[in-house]
Amino acid sequence: MLPELPPLPALTRAEGELIDTYLEVVDLLGRINPARVRDTYGALRAAQALAGRAAELRDALTTMHLRGESELHTTTIERALRVLDGERRTRLVTLPLPPSH
């Protein structure tokens, strides 16, 4: 049986969309990262999808701004990102660690 994950913190719908779309963008960037992938076709497909997800990310932030949500509650958003495996997912965007000698 899998361990129970901590509950997501309370988020507005727009914050939830922002986090979900941000992580989708991160996942796509990880699939494009030339330091980690070897398959050009997979990277190409991820790059093609990236433009649409970036527009969705922009739209989520625009919605928040137009609703008067002028501040991001970073502590709450950070907790949500951790629950949603954001640390591992964002690591795929960076350069891999060099092999230890």
Secondary structure by P-SEA (a helix, b strand, c coil): ccccccccccccaaaaaaaaaaaaaaaaaaaacccccccaaaaaaaaaaaaaaaaaaaaaaaaaaaacccccaaaaaaaaaaaaaaaaaaaaacccccccc
